[in-house]
Amino acid sequence: MSFEDIFSSKGRVKVLKTILLHGEVNLTSIVKETGLNYTLVIKHINYLKSCEIIEEIALGRVRIYRPNWINPRVRYIDEMLRTLEGR
C-alpha cells in the first residue's frame, strides 16, 4: 500500500474522512454523509480494511467501522487531515 493508493480516489478519501471524523460509524451513515452509493462505499471500505487502515466490528447484523488506531499510519493520516482541514 502506498500513499498514492490510499488517496487516489476522492470517494475513498471521503469514506476515510467520515470514519476518522466520527470514530465509529455504520455503513448507512457513511453512505448518507459521503453521498456515494452503497456499492462504491463497500468497495472503498474493503480496500481500507485490506490496508489495515480501518477495522470492522460486527454487532449482530450491524457493521461498525472505525480507524485501526494500532496502525501508526492511521495516526499520521488523521493528523495530516486535521492539519489540512484546520480541525
N, C-alpha and C positions, 0 to 999 in steps of 0.2 A: 504494500500500500504506500502510495506516495501522496504528497501534499496535493499535487495536481489531480490525482484520482478522487480524493475526498471532495475537493472544491470545484470539480469540473462541471458540475451541474447546479444550476440555480435552484432547482427543485430539491436536490439533496441538501443544499445549504439551508433552505427554508425548513426542511424537516429537522435537521440537526439544531438549528437555532431555536425552534419551538421546544424541542426536548430539553435543551440546555436552559432555556428561559424558565420552564415550568418545573424542572427537576424530575417529575414523574408525570406522565401523560398517557392517555389511552389513544387508540387509533382514530376513533371518531373525532376527538378534539384536534388531533394533528391534521386530519382531512379538512375540518372546518377552518382552522386557523391559517393553514397554508394556501387554501383554495385549490389544491391539487386533487386529482381524482384518487379513489381508493387504490386502484391497481398501481398507480405510479408511486403512491406513498409506501405501499407494501414493498415495491422494488427497492426504493431508497432505504427503507428500514432493514431489509435483508442484507443490502450491501454494507450498511453501517454496522450491523451485527457481525458480519463476516470479518470486518476490520477490527472488531472488539472495541468500537467507539461507543456503542450503546449496548444495553442488555435488556432482555425481555423477561418480565415476571408474569407468570400465569396465575390468575386468581379466579379459579373456576373457568368460565367461558371468556372472561375479560382478560385482555393482554395489556400490561402496563409497560411502557418503555421509559428507560432512564439512562442518564450518562453512566458509563463504566468508569467511575472515578478512580479505580485501581490502576487504570492505564494512564501513565503520565502524559501521553499525547493529548488526552481529553482535557486535562487541566490547562495545557498550553493553548489548545484550540479555544477553550472557554475564555481564557484571559485575552487572547487575541481578539475575539469577537466583542468582548466587553470594551476593550480599548478602542476598537474601530467604531463602535456604535455609541460610545460615551455612556455606557451603563454603569 
